[in-house]
Amino acid sequence: MALGTGLLASSGYILKNVFLPSQITSREVKTLEAFLDTLIPSDETPGAIELGVAERIRLLADQDYRYKRLLKSGCVWLDNKASERAADTFSSLDPAKREDIVREASGSGRESLPRTFFERVRSDSFTHYYAQPETWKSLGYKGPPQPDGFPDYADFPHPRT
């Protein structure tokens, strides 16, 4: 009977922590924002933070428990790496030390947590960042041709001359 109770209790713990991870804490939000600011800092264009990329990443996490778990685990990893450098959190590090840790994550083993976190969050961050019209100027991109361009798009093609 005690064995069954123990198994039931541990399965509840696993269910809660694996399939229903807790909300992202304010500390994790600061760590995530520092990570995003390291990836896409402000320069002649706004950075990831100014364009709301962190909020969009958190919305993705709210819709996918696996992604939320990845974000939480990645933020813990970043903060642990910061503590190895005598800092309380990743967000409290200077930019050069943050870059060193991000470089370490990108160079980690192919299936490792740091590399998976780095690649997934970087990909999602760039997607959300470059979807913003404010970033297009730095690329020389004037925006999509529609609805203003190609006003004859519904007509038959003109013969080539």
HUQUICOR-V467105 format. One record per residue. N is the residue number from 1. RES is the residue in one small letter. SS is DSSP state (@ for helix, = for strand, . for the rest). D_CENTER is the distance of its C-alpha to the mean C-alpha in whole Angstrom. Layout:
# HUQUICOR-V467105
N,RES,SS,D_CENTER ; N,RES,SS,D_CENTER
This chain:
# HUQUICOR-V467105
1,m,.,45 ; 2,a,@,43 ; 3,l,@,41 ; 4,g,@,40 ; 5,t,@,39 ; 6,g,@,37 ; 7,l,@,35 ; 8,l,@,35 ; 9,a,@,33 ; 10,s,@,31 ; 11,s,@,30 ; 12,g,@,29 ; 13,y,@,27 ; 14,i,@,25 ; 15,l,@,25 ; 16,k,@,23 ; 17,n,@,21 ; 18,v,@,20 ; 19,f,@,20 ; 20,l,.,19 ; 21,p,.,17 ; 22,s,.,18 ; 23,q,.,16 ; 24,i,.,13 ; 25,t,.,15 ; 26,s,@,16 ; 27,r,@,15 ; 28,e,@,12 ; 29,v,@,11 ; 30,k,@,12 ; 31,t,@,11 ; 32,l,@,7 ; 33,e,@,9 ; 34,a,@,11 ; 35,f,@,8 ; 36,l,@,7 ; 37,d,@,11 ; 38,t,@,11 ; 39,l,@,10 ; 40,i,.,11 ; 41,p,.,14 ; 42,s,.,16 ; 43,d,.,19 ; 44,e,.,22 ; 45,t,.,19 ; 46,p,.,17 ; 47,g,.,14 ; 48,a,.,10 ; 49,i,.,11 ; 50,e,.,14 ; 51,l,.,13 ; 52,g,.,11 ; 53,v,@,8 ; 54,a,@,7 ; 55,e,@,10 ; 56,r,@,9 ; 57,i,@,5 ; 58,r,@,8 ; 59,l,@,11 ; 60,l,@,9 ; 61,a,@,9 ; 62,d,@,13 ; 63,q,@,14 ; 64,d,.,13 ; 65,y,@,14 ; 66,r,@,13 ; 67,y,@,9 ; 68,k,@,10 ; 69,r,@,12 ; 70,l,@,10 ; 71,l,@,7 ; 72,k,@,11 ; 73,s,@,12 ; 74,g,@,10 ; 75,c,@,10 ; 76,v,@,14 ; 77,w,@,14 ; 78,l,@,13 ; 79,d,@,16 ; 80,n,@,18 ; 81,k,@,18 ; 82,a,@,18 ; 83,s,@,21 ; 84,e,@,23 ; 85,r,.,23 ; 86,a,.,25 ; 87,a,.,22 ; 88,d,.,21 ; 89,t,.,18 ; 90,f,@,15 ; 91,s,@,15 ; 92,s,@,19 ; 93,l,.,19 ; 94,d,.,20 ; 95,p,@,18 ; 96,a,@,20 ; 97,k,@,19 ; 98,r,@,15 ; 99,e,@,16 ; 100,d,@,18 ; 101,i,@,15 ; 102,v,@,13 ; 103,r,@,15 ; 104,e,@,17 ; 105,a,@,13 ; 106,s,@,14 ; 107,g,.,17 ; 108,s,.,17 ; 109,g,.,19 ; 110,r,.,18 ; 111,e,.,17 ; 112,s,.,16 ; 113,l,@,14 ; 114,p,@,12 ; 115,r,@,12 ; 116,t,@,11 ; 117,f,@,8 ; 118,f,@,8 ; 119,e,@,9 ; 120,r,@,7 ; 121,v,@,3 ; 122,r,@,6 ; 123,s,@,7 ; 124,d,@,6 ; 125,s,@,5 ; 126,f,@,9 ; 127,t,@,10 ; 128,h,@,9 ; 129,y,@,11 ; 130,y,@,14 ; 131,a,.,15 ; 132,q,.,16 ; 133,p,@,19 ; 134,e,@,19 ; 135,t,@,18 ; 136,w,@,20 ; 137,k,@,23 ; 138,s,@,22 ; 139,l,@,22 ; 140,g,.,25 ; 141,y,.,24 ; 142,k,.,26 ; 143,g,.,24 ; 144,p,.,25 ; 145,p,.,29 ; 146,q,.,29 ; 147,p,.,31 ; 148,d,.,33 ; 149,g,.,33 ; 150,f,.,36 ; 151,p,.,38 ; 152,d,.,40 ; 153,y,.,37 ; 154,a,.,39 ; 155,d,.,43 ; 156,f,.,44 ; 157,p,.,43 ; 158,h,.,45 ; 159,p,.,47 ; 160,r,.,47 ; 161,t,.,50
